[in-house]
Amino acid sequence: MSDRRRFLRRVPIAAVLDERDLIDSGHWFCATQGSQKSIAYCKAHDIQLVRAQNESSNTSGGFLAPVQFEASVFALRELRGAFRATAAYQPMSRDALFVPRRTSGLTAYFTNEASAISESMAGWDALQLVARKLATLTKVSSELDEDAAFFLGLYLAVEAAYAFALVEDNCGFMGDGSSTYDKIRGVIPQLLDGTHNAGKISAAAGHNTFAAIDSSDLCSLIGAVPAVALPGAKWICSQYAYAITLCRLAATSGGIVVMPNEAGRLVPHFMGFPVVVCQSLPQVNTSLSGNVMLLFGDMKLAATLGERRGITLARSEHGQSFAEDNVLYKITQRIDISVHDLGDNTTAGPVVGLIGG
């Protein structure tokens, strides 16, 4: 077996992507570095080598990732990134985008013959998304850059995917509005801020660890979300919560049911609803009294991830690495995250949280 095929078998995205897409991504990466063989390969297979426009120059900036490379990173973000996989996705055509949002609907009235019809109006507001740059920078030796560019390209795809997904998850679920999260406020801090109390579902007294949660606590979550959220509802929890709570309870009633999702991937289901594992959520065996332990509902109705620019890769042999004979690689994207519908103190939103008793 060749080194290339051996490497492909060990790359996590090989499990969800066609090998041809992986090879195409590797050649695209090499072509951006000037490899004539890979440039010829890209031309032969209609893979575009397009530079991203810099806002001050049309000829500078990094290379926009093609569909194959973007799919590689996106697939891993979907596997690792619970927020991107569950929230609504909104392409952004400009740096700041206002998306109309329905807040209330029309009202229907019984009306007598020849009588005036009562007027009603739907309520609307606007969800604002502002593109924020997310970037990762790394350097490699010039020898590795020259001798193993194909493998380096796939390696960077994997690493960038995990790095971006981690930030998206932390911001979307745990963002507290501080500079650490670029002022993004996530699901859990909003549920605990005192203005979304209807979405805080308390577990029974003393049920403040994952080992103590029972089926009644979880059924209370299902009963709290509005009916509109049930068709797309999911359990969102850490791996620890999945094992200690969901698997423990399922073990007495036939176990976890595994079913394929829309993409054909096998996904665990509990009480008939898919389970999404997110390691940004609590994963401790100590008391979580007063804190959100896990989530249930339809994130697509509660939060939006806007994307202004997809994955862009830039390479440089200059700057601080020149004397060290290293090569710098920069991978960026421009996104925004908005958690906008979690209800209020009287009406629960489409996502609710279980609070330790």
Backbone torsions as a table, in degrees:
resi	resn	phi	psi	omega
1	MET	NA	135.4	-178.8
2	SER	-70.9	159.7	178.3
3	ASP	-59.6	-37.0	-178.5
4	ARG	-63.9	-48.7	-179.4
5	ARG	-66.8	-35.4	178.2
6	ARG	-64.4	-39.3	178.9
7	PHE	-67.5	-42.1	-179.4
8	LEU	-60.2	-36.7	-179.7
9	ARG	-66.7	-23.3	-176.7
10	ARG	-97.0	-7.9	179.7
11	VAL	-79.9	128.6	-176.9
12	PRO	-55.7	-35.9	-176.5
13	ILE	-70.3	-13.5	178.6
14	ALA	-62.9	-21.2	-179.2
15	ALA	-75.4	-21.4	-176.0
16	VAL	-121.6	-5.0	179.7
17	LEU	-122.8	152.0	176.0
18	ASP	-66.9	142.8	-178.5
19	GLU	-59.8	-33.3	179.0
20	ARG	-61.3	-40.1	178.9
21	ASP	-63.6	-38.0	178.8
22	LEU	-65.7	-43.4	179.2
23	ILE	-64.9	-42.1	177.3
24	ASP	-59.0	-41.7	179.9
25	SER	-62.8	-41.7	178.5
26	GLY	-62.6	-43.2	179.2
27	HIS	-67.9	-37.3	177.5
28	TRP	-60.6	-44.1	179.9
29	PHE	-60.2	-46.1	-179.9
30	CYS	-64.3	-36.6	-178.8
31	ALA	-65.7	-34.1	178.1
32	THR	-65.9	-17.6	178.6
33	GLN	-96.9	1.7	175.4
34	GLY	99.3	7.5	178.4
35	SER	-65.2	115.6	-177.9
36	GLN	-65.2	-35.4	178.0
37	LYS	-62.8	-43.5	-179.4
38	SER	-74.2	-33.4	175.1
39	ILE	-61.1	-43.7	178.1
40	ALA	-63.7	-40.1	179.2
41	TYR	-62.2	-44.7	-179.3
42	CYS	-63.2	-40.4	177.8
43	LYS	-64.8	-40.7	-178.5
44	ALA	-67.7	-28.4	-176.9
45	HIS	-109.4	17.1	174.3
46	ASP	56.5	43.5	175.3
47	ILE	-99.8	117.4	-174.0
48	GLN	-77.1	136.8	173.9
49	LEU	-108.6	87.5	-172.4
50	VAL	-112.3	131.2	177.2
51	ARG	-84.1	140.2	174.1
52	ALA	-73.2	140.1	179.7
53	GLN	-77.9	130.9	170.7
54	ASN	-81.0	147.9	-175.7
55	GLU	-67.4	-13.3	177.8
56	SER	-112.8	-5.9	-178.0
57	SER	-154.6	133.2	-179.1
58	ASN	-80.9	-8.3	-175.3
59	THR	-108.4	-7.2	-178.1
60	SER	-104.0	-179.3	-178.8
61	GLY	101.5	174.1	-178.5
62	GLY	-84.1	178.8	177.6
63	PHE	-86.2	129.5	173.8
64	LEU	-69.5	131.9	-178.5
65	ALA	-68.2	137.2	176.7
66	PRO	-74.6	176.2	-177.9
67	VAL	-55.7	-40.9	-175.7
68	GLN	-64.7	-47.5	-178.5
69	PHE	-69.7	-42.0	178.4
70	GLU	-60.0	-40.4	179.3
71	ALA	-64.8	-35.8	178.7
72	SER	-61.6	-48.8	-179.3
73	VAL	-68.9	-41.6	-178.0
74	PHE	-64.3	-38.8	179.9
75	ALA	-62.3	-41.6	179.4
76	LEU	-71.1	-34.3	176.4
77	ARG	-66.3	-35.9	177.1
78	GLU	-65.5	-37.5	-179.9
79	LEU	-73.3	-42.0	-177.1
80	ARG	-91.4	-31.9	-171.5
81	GLY	-95.2	98.5	-179.2
82	ALA	-67.9	-35.1	-177.6
83	PHE	-67.5	-48.4	179.3
84	ARG	-61.8	-34.9	-177.5
85	ALA	-73.8	-21.6	-174.1
86	THR	-113.3	-27.3	-177.7
87	ALA	-78.2	164.5	174.5
88	ALA	-69.7	145.0	-179.7
89	TYR	-109.2	130.0	-178.4
90	GLN	-130.4	108.2	173.8
91	PRO	-62.9	142.0	-178.8
92	MET	-111.4	123.2	-179.4
93	SER	-88.1	-7.8	178.5
94	ARG	-149.6	172.3	-177.0
95	ASP	-61.2	-41.8	177.9
96	ALA	-119.2	128.5	-175.5
97	LEU	-130.3	132.9	175.0
98	PHE	-106.2	121.6	-178.6
99	VAL	-108.1	120.0	178.9
100	PRO	-59.6	140.0	-178.9
101	ARG	-134.7	128.2	178.8
102	ARG	-76.8	128.1	178.6
103	THR	-108.4	-24.8	176.7
104	SER	-155.7	159.1	-175.0
105	GLY	-110.5	-176.4	177.3
106	LEU	-74.6	160.7	178.2
107	THR	-116.7	134.3	178.5
108	ALA	-101.3	139.2	-178.1
109	TYR	-127.9	146.7	167.4
110	PHE	-72.9	134.3	-174.2
111	THR	-130.9	134.5	177.0
112	ASN	-75.5	158.9	179.0
113	GLU	-59.0	135.7	176.6
114	ALA	63.2	19.0	178.4
115	SER	-103.5	154.6	179.0
116	ALA	-68.0	138.9	179.9
117	ILE	-86.4	130.5	178.2
118	SER	-63.8	136.3	-177.3
119	GLU	-89.4	143.8	172.9
120	SER	-141.3	159.2	-179.0
121	MET	-134.9	141.7	173.8
122	ALA	-76.9	147.8	178.9
123	GLY	-100.2	138.8	-178.7
124	TRP	-136.8	149.6	166.5
125	ASP	-140.3	-168.4	-176.3
126	ALA	-128.9	133.2	173.8
127	LEU	-91.9	123.2	-178.9
128	GLN	-98.8	130.6	174.4
129	LEU	-119.4	130.9	179.3
130	VAL	-123.0	120.7	-175.1
131	ALA	-63.1	132.3	176.8
132	ARG	-121.8	138.2	-178.5
133	LYS	-83.5	129.0	174.9
134	LEU	-116.3	127.0	-171.3
135	ALA	-140.7	152.6	171.8
136	THR	-135.4	139.5	-176.2
137	LEU	-129.0	133.8	178.7
138	THR	-145.3	159.1	177.0
139	LYS	-127.9	146.3	178.8
140	VAL	-131.5	161.7	179.1
141	SER	-69.6	151.3	178.8
142	SER	-62.7	-30.3	178.9
143	GLU	-65.0	-44.9	177.9
144	LEU	-65.3	-39.2	179.3
145	ASP	-61.3	-37.8	-177.6
146	GLU	-80.6	-39.1	-168.8
147	ASP	-94.0	-20.2	-174.3
148	ALA	-139.0	43.8	-176.3
149	ALA	-62.3	-38.8	-178.6
150	PHE	-59.7	-48.6	-179.4
151	PHE	-69.1	-35.7	-179.9
152	LEU	-63.2	-39.0	179.9
153	GLY	-61.1	-47.0	179.6
154	LEU	-68.7	-36.4	177.8
155	TYR	-61.6	-44.8	179.5
156	LEU	-65.6	-34.8	177.5
157	ALA	-60.8	-45.1	-179.9
158	VAL	-64.3	-48.8	-176.7
159	GLU	-65.0	-41.4	179.6
160	ALA	-65.2	-38.6	179.6
161	ALA	-59.8	-47.1	-179.6
162	TYR	-66.7	-40.0	-179.1
163	ALA	-64.8	-46.0	179.6
164	PHE	-65.6	-43.4	-177.5
165	ALA	-63.2	-38.4	-179.9
166	LEU	-62.5	-44.6	179.8
167	VAL	-66.1	-43.1	179.6
168	GLU	-60.9	-43.2	178.9
169	ASP	-64.7	-46.5	-178.5
170	ASN	-62.0	-42.1	180.0
171	CYS	-70.2	-46.3	-174.9
172	GLY	-67.2	-33.3	-177.2
173	PHE	-104.0	-34.8	-171.9
174	MET	-117.5	-1.6	-177.0
175	GLY	-56.9	127.5	-176.7
176	ASP	-106.7	12.5	178.4
177	GLY	85.1	0.6	-179.8
178	SER	-83.8	175.5	-180.0
179	SER	-65.5	-24.4	177.7
180	THR	-57.5	-34.9	-179.2
181	TYR	-108.1	19.9	-178.3
182	ASP	52.0	40.3	176.1
183	LYS	69.0	14.4	176.7
184	ILE	-81.3	135.7	177.7
185	ARG	-108.2	122.2	-174.5
186	GLY	-92.2	-175.1	-174.1
187	VAL	-63.8	-53.1	-172.0
188	ILE	-65.9	-48.2	176.7
189	PRO	-58.9	-34.4	178.9
190	GLN	-70.5	-39.0	177.6
191	LEU	-62.4	-27.3	-176.3
192	LEU	-98.5	3.7	-172.4
193	ASP	-84.9	0.7	176.8
194	GLY	91.1	-3.1	179.2
195	THR	-113.6	4.1	179.5
196	HIS	-132.8	40.8	-171.7
197	ASN	-64.9	-25.2	-179.8
198	ALA	-66.6	-21.3	179.6
199	GLY	-90.6	0.8	177.3
200	LYS	-97.8	107.6	-177.3
201	ILE	-104.3	113.1	-175.7
202	SER	-78.7	134.2	172.2
203	ALA	-72.7	168.4	180.0
204	ALA	-61.7	158.1	-180.0
205	ALA	-55.2	130.9	-179.6
206	GLY	87.0	-11.3	179.1
207	HIS	-88.1	74.5	-176.7
208	ASN	-119.3	10.1	171.8
209	THR	-126.9	160.2	-178.8
210	PHE	-65.5	-27.0	178.6
211	ALA	-74.7	-15.9	-177.8
212	ALA	-98.5	-18.4	-178.2
213	ILE	-62.1	137.8	178.4
214	ASP	-121.4	180.0	-175.8
215	SER	-63.7	-33.9	179.8
216	SER	-63.3	-39.1	177.4
217	ASP	-61.1	-43.6	-177.7
218	LEU	-71.8	-35.8	177.0
219	CYS	-64.4	-31.7	177.0
220	SER	-62.7	-34.7	176.8
221	LEU	-65.0	-46.5	-179.8
222	ILE	-60.3	-40.4	-178.9
223	GLY	-71.5	-16.6	-175.1
224	ALA	-86.4	-31.0	-176.4
225	VAL	-73.5	148.1	176.6
226	PRO	-64.6	153.5	-175.6
227	ALA	-59.1	-29.7	-178.2
228	VAL	-64.1	-22.4	-177.5
229	ALA	-89.4	-13.6	-174.8
230	LEU	-65.2	-42.4	-178.0
231	PRO	-57.6	-31.4	-179.3
232	GLY	-110.7	16.4	-174.3
233	ALA	-73.9	149.0	178.7
234	LYS	-142.4	154.1	166.4
235	TRP	-83.1	133.6	176.8
236	ILE	-125.3	116.7	-174.9
237	CYS	-156.3	167.5	176.0
238	SER	-74.4	166.3	177.1
239	GLN	-61.8	-35.7	179.4
240	TYR	-64.4	-44.9	178.6
241	ALA	-64.2	-38.7	178.3
242	TYR	-60.4	-44.2	-176.9
243	ALA	-74.1	-49.3	-171.4
244	ILE	-78.6	-31.7	-178.6
245	THR	-100.9	-62.3	-172.9
246	LEU	-68.3	-48.9	-179.7
247	CYS	-65.4	-37.9	178.8
248	ARG	-61.1	-46.5	-178.8
249	LEU	-70.4	-35.4	-179.0
250	ALA	-71.2	-25.7	-177.2
251	ALA	-62.0	-25.5	-179.7
252	THR	-90.4	-1.2	-176.7
253	SER	-138.5	36.6	174.5
254	GLY	102.1	-5.3	176.2
255	GLY	87.3	178.5	179.2
256	ILE	-77.0	132.9	176.2
257	VAL	-90.7	129.3	179.9
258	VAL	-107.2	124.7	-177.0
259	MET	-134.1	151.3	177.5
260	PRO	-74.7	144.5	174.7
261	ASN	-93.3	-167.0	-177.0
262	GLU	-61.4	-30.6	-179.1
263	ALA	-88.1	0.1	179.4
264	GLY	89.3	-1.7	178.5
265	ARG	-79.2	143.8	178.7
266	LEU	-77.7	128.9	-175.8
267	VAL	-128.6	132.5	177.1
268	PRO	-68.9	145.0	177.1
269	HIS	-124.8	141.7	176.8
270	PHE	-131.8	128.0	-175.4
271	MET	56.5	29.4	177.6
272	GLY	87.5	-2.2	-177.5
273	PHE	-115.6	142.0	-180.0
274	PRO	-61.9	152.8	177.4
275	VAL	-112.3	126.8	176.2
276	VAL	-112.8	121.3	-179.3
277	VAL	-89.3	128.9	178.7
278	CYS	-134.2	114.9	-175.9
279	GLN	-76.9	-2.6	174.0
280	SER	-78.4	-18.8	178.4
281	LEU	-80.6	162.7	-175.1
282	PRO	-54.9	137.5	178.8
283	GLN	-143.4	58.9	-178.2
284	VAL	-126.2	159.0	178.7
285	ASN	-101.8	9.9	178.8
286	THR	-97.8	177.4	-175.6
287	SER	-64.7	137.1	175.2
288	LEU	-119.7	32.7	-179.2
289	SER	-57.3	125.9	179.7
290	GLY	83.1	-2.6	-179.0
291	ASN	-113.0	157.8	177.3
292	VAL	-73.1	127.5	-178.0
293	MET	-98.0	-43.0	177.2
294	LEU	-156.6	167.6	-175.2
295	LEU	-119.8	155.8	174.2
296	PHE	-145.4	137.3	176.1
297	GLY	143.9	-167.5	-177.6
298	ASP	-106.9	102.4	-177.9
299	MET	-64.9	-26.7	-179.2
300	LYS	-64.5	-24.5	177.4
301	LEU	-89.1	-13.0	-174.2
302	ALA	-108.6	-24.9	-172.6
303	ALA	-146.5	154.5	-178.5
304	THR	-133.4	136.2	171.1
305	LEU	-108.5	113.8	177.3
306	GLY	-95.3	142.8	-179.7
307	GLU	-129.9	114.7	179.5
308	ARG	-83.8	-41.9	179.6
309	ARG	-142.9	134.6	179.7
310	GLY	-75.5	-163.5	-176.2
311	ILE	-62.8	128.6	176.8
312	THR	-129.2	131.9	-178.3
313	LEU	-116.5	133.3	176.6
314	ALA	-129.0	148.2	-176.6
315	ARG	-130.0	140.7	179.6
316	SER	-145.7	139.5	175.3
317	GLU	-103.4	5.0	-173.3
318	HIS	-109.1	-168.6	178.4
319	GLY	76.5	-146.0	-171.6
320	GLN	-65.6	-18.2	-176.4
321	SER	-94.6	-0.4	-175.3
322	PHE	-61.0	-48.2	-177.0
323	ALA	-69.6	-25.7	-179.4
324	GLU	-87.5	-4.0	-178.5
325	ASP	59.3	42.5	176.1
326	ASN	-109.9	164.2	177.1
327	VAL	-118.6	132.1	179.6
328	LEU	-95.5	137.2	174.2
329	TYR	-123.0	133.4	179.8
330	LYS	-125.3	127.5	177.0
331	ILE	-121.5	127.2	-175.9
332	THR	-132.4	161.5	168.4
333	GLN	-150.7	162.7	178.9
334	ARG	-124.3	118.6	-174.4
335	ILE	-139.1	170.6	165.1
336	ASP	-144.9	153.5	-179.8
337	ILE	-126.8	130.1	178.4
338	SER	-134.2	120.7	172.2
339	VAL	-99.8	107.5	-165.1
340	HIS	-119.7	-12.9	-177.0
341	ASP	-137.2	94.7	176.0
342	LEU	-124.8	20.2	179.1
343	GLY	76.8	-156.3	179.3
344	ASP	-145.2	-155.1	-176.4
345	ASN	-81.1	-8.9	179.9
346	THR	-118.1	-25.5	-177.3
347	THR	-127.0	124.8	179.1
348	ALA	-72.1	148.3	176.3
349	GLY	-88.4	-172.8	-176.8
350	PRO	-72.0	-8.9	174.9
351	VAL	-129.2	129.6	179.5
352	VAL	-125.8	160.7	-178.0
353	GLY	-124.3	143.8	176.1
354	LEU	-87.7	123.7	-177.4
355	ILE	-100.1	131.7	178.6
356	GLY	-57.3	131.9	-175.3
357	GLY	-72.3	NA	NA
